[in-house]
Amino acid sequence: MKYLPFAAPGKSPLAERMRPRDLDEVVGQKKILGAGGALRSLIERGDYRSLLFWGPPGSGKTTLGRIISQRSGAKFVHLSAALSGVKEVKEVLEHSRRSFELEGKRDLLFLDEIHRFTRNQQDVLLSYLEEGSIIFIGATTENPSFALNAALLSRCQLFMFAALSSEEITGLIRRAIRDEKGLGDRFKITSGAERAIVALSDGDARRALTTIELVSSIATTETIDVGLVERAVQHKGLNYDRSGEEHYNLISALHKSIRNSDPDAALYWLARMIEGGEDPRYIARRLIRIASEDIGLADPQGLQIALAAREAVDAIGLPEADLALAQAAVYLSCAPKSNALYIGLSTAREDVHNHPIEPVPLHLRNAPTRMMKDLSYGEGYKYAHDYKEGVAQMDCLPPSLLGKTYYHPTNRGNEKSLREQLNKLKATQRHKSPK
């Protein structure tokens, strides 16, 4: 276990040296830490209850934990669920319990990446949180409603941290350049270099400061410019977890952009997924789903193009198949939209679940054996091709669902002509057709 004081200036990474020591130094999180913010109010009142901090890397979660530790006088015990087991956590909890019972003092356990613990492992915290023998802060980058068990959530107050804005990251960069704890005004930075670092940081304060430190370490002049940033940072690292919430957020953004006929947004979200290392087969499968769910028979070619993109992925993989995925995404974005198939199948499924299961009408059954024929299987069946319009006056639904319509074509794309054709066919079915 580690009891971590604030690091001494000049003897630690820039991100550590620039870490805020009190609330007024914190950059970002105005909603919860600004004047009247809920978390600020708790801290200023000394109301150190069990807390959960949910937000992206570099948004200030650990910093707030340290500030609370300093203001409360509690030992700051930092553990990561990715590196520590239940045994180590239990040791901290027991130590704090003894201190609380003997001296009335509590430790502060900051458990980072708490989502790495299974729901059963999380249960080790419950009795200690219930009795209040420890100040507990759990930090996670994953959605707590998916990653944490209900019992733990009910004992903690949740605060959501946002990624820092471009303006906040810019201010942080300038402060790091000027501050004696930082680079001590030894460098000047161009506006272009600032913009490049902001773009590379993705709202992550730690990443921004680490980039400045790297850039300054290879600088041969007093000026930090775009060229220097590009030499120092060869490739932008993306916050992307193929099994985490961002995976679902991005595919949702791609799907909804295509549904809303926005090819530019579709290409952007597709690029984010590809550059983040998403499995191209997963993207292709979702494009196939979109082709049927949001376009359907308004443009049947959409499904063929989506299937072709999947075949391209299987045949050549990335990076060569990236344009095939882009072709499908753009085509589906521009295609006429219809969710008539989706609604029709969903409604039919509801009826399957909500109505008694009726036997298939006798006239729709095959009669391959003499016994089946004797039981009237197939009796009364009308062969559609024997009729002038190719449609017989014959019911094909179970008796309780007669007259039910599931498929309602739109007036968009190919479905417009399908709608007209269906209206004619239904009119024919309502009147006896001569042979």
C-alpha positions as a Markdown table, in Angstrom:
| # | Residue | x | y | z |
|---|---|---|---|---|
| 1 | Met | 0.0 | 0.0 | 0.0 |
| 2 | Lys | 1.2 | 3.6 | -0.7 |
| 3 | Tyr | 0.7 | 6.6 | 1.5 |
| 4 | Leu | 1.4 | 9.4 | -1.0 |
| 5 | Pro | 2.2 | 13.0 | 0.0 |
| 6 | Phe | 2.2 | 15.7 | -2.6 |
| 7 | Ala | 5.4 | 15.4 | -4.7 |
| 8 | Ala | 8.2 | 17.9 | -4.2 |
| 9 | Pro | 8.5 | 20.5 | -7.0 |
| 10 | Gly | 11.3 | 19.8 | -9.5 |
| 11 | Lys | 11.6 | 16.1 | -8.5 |
| 12 | Ser | 8.7 | 14.6 | -10.4 |
| 13 | Pro | 7.0 | 14.8 | -13.8 |
| 14 | Leu | 5.5 | 18.1 | -14.9 |
| 15 | Ala | 2.0 | 16.8 | -14.6 |
| 16 | Glu | 2.7 | 16.0 | -10.9 |
| 17 | Arg | 4.4 | 19.3 | -10.2 |
| 18 | Met | 1.4 | 21.2 | -11.7 |
| 19 | Arg | -1.2 | 19.3 | -9.8 |
| 20 | Pro | -3.6 | 21.7 | -8.0 |
| 21 | Arg | -3.2 | 21.9 | -4.3 |
| 22 | Asp | -6.6 | 23.4 | -3.5 |
| 23 | Leu | -10.0 | 23.9 | -5.1 |
| 24 | Asp | -9.3 | 27.3 | -6.5 |
| 25 | Glu | -6.4 | 25.9 | -8.6 |
| 26 | Val | -8.4 | 23.2 | -10.2 |
| 27 | Val | -9.0 | 23.6 | -13.9 |
| 28 | Gly | -12.4 | 22.5 | -15.2 |
| 29 | Gln | -15.4 | 20.8 | -13.5 |
| 30 | Lys | -17.2 | 24.1 | -13.0 |
| 31 | Lys | -20.5 | 22.4 | -12.7 |
| 32 | Ile | -19.5 | 20.4 | -9.6 |
| 33 | Leu | -16.6 | 22.6 | -8.3 |
| 34 | Gly | -17.7 | 26.1 | -9.2 |
| 35 | Ala | -19.5 | 28.4 | -6.8 |
| 36 | Gly | -22.4 | 26.5 | -5.3 |
| 37 | Gly | -21.3 | 23.3 | -7.0 |
| 38 | Ala | -22.4 | 20.1 | -5.1 |
| 39 | Leu | -18.9 | 18.6 | -4.7 |
| 40 | Arg | -17.4 | 21.9 | -3.7 |
| 41 | Ser | -20.1 | 22.4 | -1.0 |
| 42 | Leu | -19.4 | 18.9 | 0.4 |
| 43 | Ile | -15.7 | 19.5 | 0.6 |
| 44 | Glu | -16.0 | 23.0 | 2.1 |
| 45 | Arg | -18.4 | 21.7 | 4.8 |
| 46 | Gly | -16.1 | 18.8 | 5.6 |
| 47 | Asp | -18.8 | 16.3 | 4.7 |
| 48 | Tyr | -16.4 | 13.5 | 3.7 |
| 49 | Arg | -18.9 | 10.8 | 2.7 |
| 50 | Ser | -18.2 | 7.9 | 0.4 |
| 51 | Leu | -17.8 | 9.2 | -3.2 |
| 52 | Leu | -17.6 | 7.8 | -6.7 |
| 53 | Phe | -15.8 | 9.9 | -9.4 |
| 54 | Trp | -16.7 | 9.0 | -13.0 |
| 55 | Gly | -14.9 | 10.6 | -15.9 |
| 56 | Pro | -12.3 | 10.3 | -18.6 |
| 57 | Pro | -8.5 | 10.2 | -17.8 |
| 58 | Gly | -6.9 | 13.5 | -16.9 |
| 59 | Ser | -10.1 | 15.2 | -15.7 |
| 60 | Gly | -9.0 | 15.7 | -12.1 |
| 61 | Lys | -10.4 | 12.7 | -10.2 |
| 62 | Thr | -7.1 | 11.9 | -8.4 |
| 63 | Thr | -6.4 | 15.5 | -7.8 |
| 64 | Leu | -9.7 | 16.0 | -6.0 |
| 65 | Gly | -9.0 | 12.9 | -3.9 |
| 66 | Arg | -5.7 | 14.4 | -2.8 |
| 67 | Ile | -7.3 | 17.8 | -2.0 |
| 68 | Ile | -10.0 | 16.1 | 0.2 |
| 69 | Ser | -7.2 | 14.1 | 1.9 |
| 70 | Gln | -5.3 | 17.3 | 2.7 |
| 71 | Arg | -8.3 | 19.2 | 3.9 |
| 72 | Ser | -9.5 | 16.3 | 6.1 |
| 73 | Gly | -6.1 | 15.4 | 7.5 |
| 74 | Ala | -6.6 | 11.8 | 6.5 |
| 75 | Lys | -3.8 | 9.7 | 5.1 |
| 76 | Phe | -4.1 | 9.4 | 1.3 |
| 77 | Val | -3.9 | 5.7 | 0.4 |
| 78 | His | -3.9 | 5.2 | -3.4 |
| 79 | Leu | -4.6 | 1.8 | -4.8 |
| 80 | Ser | -5.5 | 0.7 | -8.3 |
| 81 | Ala | -7.9 | -2.1 | -8.8 |
| 82 | Ala | -5.9 | -3.0 | -11.9 |
| 83 | Leu | -2.8 | -3.7 | -9.8 |
| 84 | Ser | -4.1 | -4.5 | -6.3 |
| 85 | Gly | -6.2 | -7.4 | -5.0 |
| 86 | Val | -9.0 | -7.6 | -2.4 |
| 87 | Lys | -6.4 | -8.6 | 0.2 |
| 88 | Glu | -4.6 | -5.3 | -0.1 |
| 89 | Val | -7.8 | -3.3 | 0.0 |
| 90 | Lys | -8.9 | -5.3 | 3.0 |
| 91 | Glu | -5.7 | -4.3 | 4.8 |
| 92 | Val | -6.3 | -0.6 | 4.2 |
| 93 | Leu | -9.9 | -1.0 | 5.4 |
| 94 | Glu | -8.9 | -2.8 | 8.6 |
| 95 | His | -6.1 | -0.2 | 9.3 |
| 96 | Ser | -8.6 | 2.6 | 9.0 |
| 97 | Arg | -11.1 | 0.8 | 11.2 |
| 98 | Arg | -8.6 | 0.4 | 14.0 |
| 99 | Ser | -7.5 | 4.1 | 13.7 |
| 100 | Phe | -11.2 | 5.1 | 13.8 |
| 101 | Glu | -12.0 | 3.0 | 16.8 |
| 102 | Leu | -8.8 | 4.0 | 18.8 |
| 103 | Glu | -8.2 | 7.6 | 17.7 |
| 104 | Gly | -11.3 | 8.7 | 15.9 |
| 105 | Lys | -9.2 | 9.2 | 12.7 |
| 106 | Arg | -9.9 | 7.7 | 9.3 |
| 107 | Asp | -7.7 | 7.0 | 6.3 |
| 108 | Leu | -8.8 | 8.0 | 2.8 |
| 109 | Leu | -8.8 | 5.1 | 0.4 |
| 110 | Phe | -8.7 | 6.3 | -3.2 |
| 111 | Leu | -9.4 | 3.2 | -5.3 |
| 112 | Asp | -8.6 | 3.9 | -8.9 |
| 113 | Glu | -10.1 | 1.9 | -11.8 |
| 114 | Ile | -12.7 | 0.4 | -9.4 |
| 115 | His | -14.5 | -1.1 | -12.4 |
| 116 | Arg | -11.7 | -3.6 | -12.6 |
| 117 | Phe | -13.0 | -5.3 | -9.5 |
| 118 | Thr | -15.8 | -7.8 | -10.1 |
| 119 | Arg | -19.2 | -7.2 | -8.5 |
| 120 | Asn | -18.4 | -9.8 | -5.8 |
| 121 | Gln | -15.0 | -8.2 | -5.1 |
| 122 | Gln | -16.7 | -4.8 | -4.7 |
| 123 | Asp | -18.7 | -6.3 | -1.8 |
| 124 | Val | -15.6 | -6.2 | 0.5 |
| 125 | Leu | -16.1 | -2.4 | 0.8 |
| 126 | Leu | -19.8 | -2.5 | 1.9 |
| 127 | Ser | -19.6 | -3.0 | 5.7 |
| 128 | Tyr | -16.8 | -0.4 | 6.1 |
| 129 | Leu | -18.7 | 2.2 | 4.1 |
| 130 | Glu | -21.8 | 1.4 | 6.1 |
| 131 | Glu | -20.1 | 2.0 | 9.5 |
| 132 | Gly | -18.2 | 5.1 | 8.2 |
| 133 | Ser | -14.8 | 3.9 | 9.4 |
| 134 | Ile | -13.0 | 5.1 | 6.2 |
| 135 | Ile | -13.2 | 8.0 | 3.8 |
| 136 | Phe | -13.7 | 6.2 | 0.5 |
| 137 | Ile | -13.4 | 7.6 | -3.1 |
| 138 | Gly | -13.7 | 5.2 | -6.0 |
| 139 | Ala | -12.6 | 6.4 | -9.5 |
| 140 | Thr | -13.7 | 4.9 | -12.8 |
| 141 | Thr | -13.6 | 5.8 | -16.5 |
| 142 | Glu | -16.5 | 3.3 | -17.1 |
| 143 | Asn | -20.2 | 3.9 | -16.7 |
| 144 | Pro | -20.9 | 3.0 | -13.0 |
| 145 | Ser | -24.4 | 1.7 | -13.8 |
| 146 | Phe | -22.7 | -1.1 | -15.9 |
| 147 | Ala | -19.5 | -1.6 | -13.9 |
| 148 | Leu | -20.5 | -1.3 | -10.3 |
| 149 | Asn | -23.0 | -3.3 | -8.2 |
| 150 | Ala | -26.2 | -1.7 | -6.9 |
| 151 | Ala | -25.2 | -2.1 | -3.2 |
| 152 | Leu | -22.0 | -0.1 | -3.7 |
| 153 | Leu | -23.8 | 2.6 | -5.8 |
| 154 | Ser | -26.4 | 3.0 | -3.1 |
| 155 | Arg | -23.7 | 3.8 | -0.4 |
| 156 | Cys | -21.8 | 6.4 | -2.5 |
| 157 | Gln | -22.6 | 9.7 | -4.0 |
| 158 | Leu | -21.7 | 9.8 | -7.6 |
| 159 | Phe | -20.1 | 12.8 | -9.4 |
| 160 | Met | -19.5 | 13.0 | -13.1 |
| 161 | Phe | -16.3 | 14.6 | -14.4 |
| 162 | Ala | -16.1 | 16.0 | -17.9 |
| 163 | Ala | -13.1 | 16.2 | -20.2 |
| 164 | Leu | -11.5 | 19.6 | -20.1 |
| 165 | Ser | -12.5 | 22.0 | -22.8 |
| 166 | Ser | -10.1 | 23.4 | -25.4 |
| 167 | Glu | -10.0 | 26.7 | -23.6 |
| 168 | Glu | -9.2 | 25.0 | -20.3 |
| 169 | Ile | -6.4 | 23.0 | -21.8 |
| 170 | Thr | -5.0 | 26.1 | -23.4 |
| 171 | Gly | -5.0 | 27.9 | -20.1 |
| 172 | Leu | -3.3 | 24.9 | -18.5 |
| 173 | Ile | -0.6 | 24.9 | -21.2 |
| 174 | Arg | 0.1 | 28.6 | -20.6 |
| 175 | Arg | 0.3 | 28.3 | -16.9 |
| 176 | Ala | 2.7 | 25.3 | -17.2 |
| 177 | Ile | 5.0 | 27.4 | -19.4 |
| 178 | Arg | 5.0 | 30.4 | -17.0 |
| 179 | Asp | 4.8 | 28.8 | -13.6 |
| 180 | Glu | 8.0 | 28.2 | -11.5 |
| 181 | Lys | 6.7 | 24.7 | -10.7 |
| 182 | Gly | 6.4 | 24.1 | -14.4 |
| 183 | Leu | 8.8 | 25.3 | -17.1 |
| 184 | Gly | 9.6 | 28.6 | -15.3 |
| 185 | Asp | 9.0 | 30.9 | -18.3 |
| 186 | Arg | 12.0 | 29.4 | -20.1 |
| 187 | Phe | 10.1 | 28.9 | -23.3 |
| 188 | Lys | 7.7 | 30.7 | -25.6 |
| 189 | Ile | 5.0 | 28.8 | -27.4 |
| 190 | Thr | 3.3 | 29.7 | -30.7 |
| 191 | Ser | -0.5 | 29.6 | -31.0 |
| 192 | Gly | -0.2 | 26.9 | -33.6 |
| 193 | Ala | 1.8 | 24.7 | -31.1 |
| 194 | Glu | -0.9 | 25.4 | -28.5 |
| 195 | Arg | -3.6 | 24.2 | -30.9 |
| 196 | Ala | -1.6 | 21.1 | -31.8 |
| 197 | Ile | -1.2 | 20.1 | -28.1 |
| 198 | Val | -4.9 | 20.8 | -27.4 |
| 199 | Ala | -5.8 | 18.5 | -30.3 |
| 200 | Leu | -3.5 | 15.8 | -29.1 |
| 201 | Ser | -4.7 | 16.0 | -25.5 |
| 202 | Asp | -8.4 | 15.2 | -26.1 |
| 203 | Gly | -9.4 | 17.1 | -23.0 |
| 204 | Asp | -6.9 | 15.1 | -20.8 |
| 205 | Ala | -4.8 | 17.5 | -18.6 |
| 206 | Arg | -2.2 | 14.9 | -17.8 |
| 207 | Arg | -1.7 | 14.1 | -21.5 |
| 208 | Ala | -1.3 | 17.8 | -22.3 |
| 209 | Leu | 1.3 | 18.4 | -19.6 |
| 210 | Thr | 3.2 | 15.2 | -20.6 |
| 211 | Thr | 3.3 | 16.4 | -24.2 |
| 212 | Ile | 4.6 | 19.8 | -23.1 |
| 213 | Glu | 7.3 | 18.2 | -21.0 |
| 214 | Leu | 8.3 | 15.9 | -23.9 |
| 215 | Val | 8.4 | 18.8 | -26.4 |
| 216 | Ser | 10.5 | 21.0 | -24.1 |
| 217 | Ser | 12.9 | 18.2 | -23.5 |
| 218 | Ile | 13.9 | 18.0 | -27.1 |
| 219 | Ala | 13.7 | 21.8 | -27.8 |
| 220 | Thr | 17.0 | 23.4 | -29.1 |
| 221 | Thr | 15.6 | 27.0 | -29.0 |
| 222 | Glu | 13.4 | 28.9 | -26.6 |
| 223 | Thr | 10.4 | 28.6 | -29.0 |
| 224 | Ile | 8.0 | 25.7 | -29.1 |
| 225 | Asp | 6.3 | 25.6 | -32.5 |
| 226 | Val | 4.1 | 23.2 | -34.4 |
| 227 | Gly | 7.1 | 21.5 | -36.1 |
| 228 | Leu | 8.6 | 20.7 | -32.7 |
| 229 | Val | 5.3 | 19.2 | -31.4 |
| 230 | Glu | 5.0 | 17.0 | -34.5 |
| 231 | Arg | 8.5 | 15.7 | -34.1 |
| 232 | Ala | 8.0 | 14.9 | -30.5 |
| 233 | Val | 4.6 | 13.3 | -30.9 |
| 234 | Gln | 4.6 | 10.9 | -33.9 |
| 235 | His | 1.0 | 9.7 | -33.4 |
| 236 | Lys | -2.0 | 10.8 | -31.5 |
| 237 | Gly | -3.2 | 8.3 | -28.9 |
| 238 | Leu | -6.9 | 7.8 | -28.8 |
| 239 | Asn | -9.1 | 7.1 | -25.7 |
| 240 | Tyr | -10.8 | 4.0 | -27.0 |
| 241 | Asp | -11.7 | 0.8 | -25.3 |
| 242 | Arg | -13.2 | -1.9 | -27.6 |
| 243 | Ser | -15.0 | -3.4 | -24.7 |
| 244 | Gly | -15.9 | -0.2 | -22.8 |
| 245 | Glu | -18.6 | 2.4 | -23.0 |
| 246 | Glu | -16.8 | 4.5 | -25.6 |
| 247 | His | -17.1 | 1.5 | -28.0 |
| 248 | Tyr | -20.9 | 1.7 | -27.7 |
| 249 | Asn | -21.0 | 5.5 | -27.7 |
| 250 | Leu | -19.1 | 5.7 | -31.0 |
| 251 | Ile | -21.1 | 3.0 | -32.8 |
| 252 | Ser | -24.3 | 4.7 | -31.6 |
| 253 | Ala | -23.0 | 8.0 | -33.1 |
| 254 | Leu | -22.2 | 6.3 | -36.4 |
| 255 | His | -25.6 | 4.6 | -36.6 |
| 256 | Lys | -27.6 | 7.8 | -35.7 |
| 257 | Ser | -25.6 | 9.9 | -38.2 |
| 258 | Ile | -26.3 | 7.5 | -41.0 |
| 259 | Arg | -30.0 | 7.3 | -39.9 |
| 260 | Asn | -30.1 | 11.1 | -40.1 |
| 261 | Ser | -28.6 | 11.1 | -43.6 |
| 262 | Asp | -25.4 | 12.9 | -42.6 |
| 263 | Pro | -22.5 | 11.4 | -44.5 |
| 264 | Asp | -19.9 | 13.8 | -43.1 |
| 265 | Ala | -20.7 | 12.9 | -39.5 |
| 266 | Ala | -20.8 | 9.2 | -40.5 |
| 267 | Leu | -17.3 | 9.4 | -42.0 |
| 268 | Tyr | -16.0 | 11.2 | -38.9 |
| 269 | Trp | -17.3 | 8.6 | -36.4 |
| 270 | Leu | -16.2 | 5.8 | -38.7 |
| 271 | Ala | -12.7 | 7.3 | -38.7 |
| 272 | Arg | -12.7 | 7.5 | -34.9 |
| 273 | Met | -13.5 | 3.9 | -34.7 |
| 274 | Ile | -11.0 | 2.8 | -37.3 |
| 275 | Glu | -8.2 | 4.9 | -35.8 |
| 276 | Gly | -9.1 | 3.7 | -32.3 |
| 277 | Gly | -8.5 | 0.1 | -33.3 |
| 278 | Glu | -12.1 | -1.2 | -33.6 |
| 279 | Asp | -12.6 | -4.6 | -35.2 |
| 280 | Pro | -13.6 | -3.8 | -38.8 |
| 281 | Arg | -15.8 | -6.9 | -38.8 |
| 282 | Tyr | -17.9 | -5.4 | -36.0 |
| 283 | Ile | -18.3 | -2.1 | -38.0 |
| 284 | Ala | -19.3 | -4.1 | -41.1 |
| 285 | Arg | -21.9 | -6.1 | -39.1 |
| 286 | Arg | -23.5 | -2.9 | -37.8 |
| 287 | Leu | -23.6 | -1.4 | -41.3 |
| 288 | Ile | -25.5 | -4.5 | -42.4 |
| 289 | Arg | -28.0 | -4.0 | -39.6 |
| 290 | Ile | -28.4 | -0.3 | -40.5 |
| 291 | Ala | -29.1 | -1.2 | -44.1 |
| 292 | Ser | -32.2 | -3.2 | -43.0 |
| 293 | Glu | -33.2 | -1.3 | -40.0 |
| 294 | Asp | -33.1 | 2.3 | -41.3 |
| 295 | Ile | -33.3 | 1.9 | -45.1 |
| 296 | Gly | -34.8 | -1.5 | -45.8 |
| 297 | Leu | -36.9 | -1.7 | -49.0 |
| 298 | Ala | -36.7 | 2.0 | -49.6 |
| 299 | Asp | -33.3 | 1.1 | -51.2 |
| 300 | Pro | -32.6 | -2.6 | -51.3 |
| 301 | Gln | -29.2 | -1.9 | -52.8 |
| 302 | Gly | -28.1 | -0.6 | -49.4 |
| 303 | Leu | -28.0 | -4.1 | -48.0 |
| 304 | Gln | -26.0 | -5.4 | -51.0 |
| 305 | Ile | -23.4 | -2.7 | -50.5 |
| 306 | Ala | -23.1 | -3.3 | -46.8 |
| 307 | Leu | -22.7 | -7.0 | -47.5 |
| 308 | Ala | -20.0 | -6.2 | -50.1 |
| 309 | Ala | -18.2 | -4.1 | -47.5 |
| 310 | Arg | -18.2 | -7.1 | -45.1 |
| 311 | Glu | -16.8 | -9.3 | -47.8 |
| 312 | Ala | -14.0 | -6.8 | -48.5 |
| 313 | Val | -13.1 | -6.7 | -44.8 |
| 314 | Asp | -13.0 | -10.5 | -44.7 |
| 315 | Ala | -10.9 | -10.7 | -48.0 |
| 316 | Ile | -8.3 | -8.0 | -47.4 |
| 317 | Gly | -8.8 | -6.5 | -43.9 |
| 318 | Leu | -7.5 | -3.1 | -42.8 |
| 319 | Pro | -6.1 | -0.8 | -43.9 |
| 320 | Glu | -7.2 | -1.7 | -47.5 |
| 321 | Ala | -10.8 | -2.3 | -46.6 |
| 322 | Asp | -11.3 | 1.1 | -44.9 |
| 323 | Leu | -12.6 | 2.7 | -48.1 |
| 324 | Ala | -15.1 | -0.2 | -48.5 |
| 325 | Leu | -16.5 | 0.6 | -45.1 |
| 326 | Ala | -16.5 | 4.3 | -45.9 |
| 327 | Gln | -18.3 | 3.6 | -49.2 |
| 328 | Ala | -21.0 | 1.7 | -47.4 |
| 329 | Ala | -21.4 | 4.3 | -44.7 |
| 330 | Val | -21.8 | 7.1 | -47.2 |
| 331 | Tyr | -24.2 | 5.2 | -49.4 |
| 332 | Leu | -26.4 | 4.3 | -46.5 |
| 333 | Ser | -26.3 | 7.9 | -45.3 |
| 334 | Cys | -27.5 | 9.2 | -48.7 |
| 335 | Ala | -30.1 | 6.4 | -49.3 |
| 336 | Pro | -33.8 | 7.1 | -48.7 |
| 337 | Lys | -34.8 | 6.0 | -45.2 |
| 338 | Ser | -37.5 | 3.7 | -44.0 |
| 339 | Asn | -38.0 | 1.8 | -40.7 |
| 340 | Ala | -41.1 | 0.1 | -42.0 |
| 341 | Leu | -39.5 | -3.3 | -41.9 |
| 342 | Tyr | -38.2 | -2.7 | -38.4 |
| 343 | Ile | -41.6 | -1.6 | -37.1 |
| 344 | Gly | -43.4 | -4.4 | -38.9 |
| 345 | Leu | -41.2 | -7.2 | -37.5 |
| 346 | Ser | -41.3 | -5.6 | -34.0 |
| 347 | Thr | -45.1 | -5.4 | -34.1 |
| 348 | Ala | -45.3 | -9.0 | -35.3 |
| 349 | Arg | -43.1 | -10.2 | -32.5 |
| 350 | Glu | -45.2 | -8.4 | -30.0 |
| 351 | Asp | -48.3 | -10.2 | -31.3 |
| 352 | Val | -46.4 | -13.5 | -31.1 |
| 353 | His | -45.7 | -12.9 | -27.4 |
| 354 | Asn | -49.0 | -11.2 | -26.5 |
| 355 | His | -51.6 | -13.4 | -28.3 |
| 356 | Pro | -52.3 | -17.1 | -27.8 |
| 357 | Ile | -50.3 | -19.3 | -30.2 |
| 358 | Glu | -52.8 | -20.5 | -32.8 |
| 359 | Pro | -52.3 | -23.5 | -35.1 |
| 360 | Val | -51.4 | -22.9 | -38.7 |
| 361 | Pro | -54.7 | -22.8 | -40.7 |
| 362 | Leu | -55.4 | -26.1 | -42.4 |
| 363 | His | -55.4 | -24.6 | -45.9 |
| 364 | Leu | -51.8 | -23.3 | -45.4 |
| 365 | Arg | -50.5 | -26.7 | -44.4 |
| 366 | Asn | -48.7 | -29.1 | -46.7 |
| 367 | Ala | -50.2 | -32.6 | -47.0 |
| 368 | Pro | -47.4 | -35.0 | -48.1 |
| 369 | Thr | -49.1 | -38.1 | -46.6 |
| 370 | Arg | -52.6 | -39.7 | -47.0 |
| 371 | Met | -53.3 | -39.3 | -43.3 |
| 372 | Met | -52.7 | -35.6 | -43.5 |
| 373 | Lys | -55.0 | -35.3 | -46.5 |
| 374 | Asp | -57.6 | -37.2 | -44.6 |
| 375 | Leu | -57.2 | -34.7 | -41.8 |
| 376 | Ser | -58.0 | -31.9 | -44.3 |
| 377 | Tyr | -54.4 | -30.5 | -44.5 |
| 378 | Gly | -54.2 | -28.2 | -47.5 |
| 379 | Glu | -58.0 | -28.3 | -48.0 |
| 380 | Gly | -59.2 | -24.9 | -49.4 |
| 381 | Tyr | -55.7 | -23.7 | -50.5 |
| 382 | Lys | -55.8 | -21.5 | -53.5 |
| 383 | Tyr | -52.7 | -21.5 | -55.8 |
| 384 | Ala | -51.9 | -17.8 | -56.5 |
| 385 | His | -50.6 | -18.4 | -60.0 |
| 386 | Asp | -54.0 | -19.8 | -61.1 |
| 387 | Tyr | -55.5 | -16.3 | -60.7 |
| 388 | Lys | -55.3 | -13.4 | -63.2 |
| 389 | Glu | -53.5 | -11.0 | -60.9 |
| 390 | Gly | -51.4 | -13.6 | -59.2 |
| 391 | Val | -53.4 | -13.1 | -56.0 |
| 392 | Ala | -56.0 | -15.4 | -54.5 |
| 393 | Gln | -58.8 | -14.3 | -52.2 |
| 394 | Met | -57.4 | -16.2 | -49.2 |
| 395 | Asp | -56.5 | -15.4 | -45.6 |
| 396 | Cys | -53.0 | -16.2 | -44.5 |
| 397 | Leu | -53.0 | -15.0 | -40.9 |
| 398 | Pro | -54.5 | -16.9 | -37.9 |
| 399 | Pro | -58.2 | -16.1 | -37.3 |
| 400 | Ser | -57.5 | -13.8 | -34.3 |
| 401 | Leu | -55.2 | -11.6 | -36.4 |
| 402 | Leu | -57.2 | -11.3 | -39.6 |
| 403 | Gly | -56.9 | -7.9 | -41.1 |
| 404 | Lys | -53.8 | -7.0 | -39.2 |
| 405 | Thr | -51.2 | -5.0 | -41.1 |
| 406 | Tyr | -47.5 | -5.1 | -40.1 |
| 407 | Tyr | -45.7 | -3.6 | -43.1 |
| 408 | His | -46.6 | 0.0 | -43.9 |
| 409 | Pro | -44.3 | 1.2 | -46.7 |
| 410 | Thr | -43.3 | 4.9 | -46.7 |
| 411 | Asn | -43.5 | 7.2 | -49.7 |
| 412 | Arg | -39.7 | 7.3 | -49.9 |
| 413 | Gly | -37.4 | 5.6 | -52.5 |
| 414 | Asn | -38.5 | 2.2 | -53.8 |
| 415 | Glu | -41.1 | 1.9 | -51.1 |
| 416 | Lys | -43.3 | 4.5 | -52.9 |
| 417 | Ser | -43.9 | 2.1 | -55.7 |
| 418 | Leu | -44.1 | -0.9 | -53.3 |
| 419 | Arg | -46.9 | 1.0 | -51.4 |
| 420 | Glu | -48.8 | 1.6 | -54.6 |
| 421 | Gln | -48.4 | -2.1 | -55.6 |
| 422 | Leu | -49.5 | -3.3 | -52.2 |
| 423 | Asn | -52.6 | -1.2 | -52.3 |
| 424 | Lys | -53.6 | -2.7 | -55.6 |
| 425 | Leu | -52.9 | -6.2 | -54.3 |
| 426 | Lys | -55.0 | -5.7 | -51.2 |
| 427 | Ala | -57.8 | -4.3 | -53.3 |
| 428 | Thr | -57.6 | -7.5 | -55.5 |
| 429 | Gln | -57.6 | -9.7 | -52.3 |
| 430 | Arg | -60.8 | -8.0 | -51.1 |
| 431 | His | -62.6 | -9.0 | -54.3 |
| 432 | Lys | -63.0 | -12.5 | -55.7 |
| 433 | Ser | -60.5 | -12.8 | -58.6 |
| 434 | Pro | -61.7 | -14.8 | -61.6 |
| 435 | Lys | -59.4 | -17.5 | -63.0 |
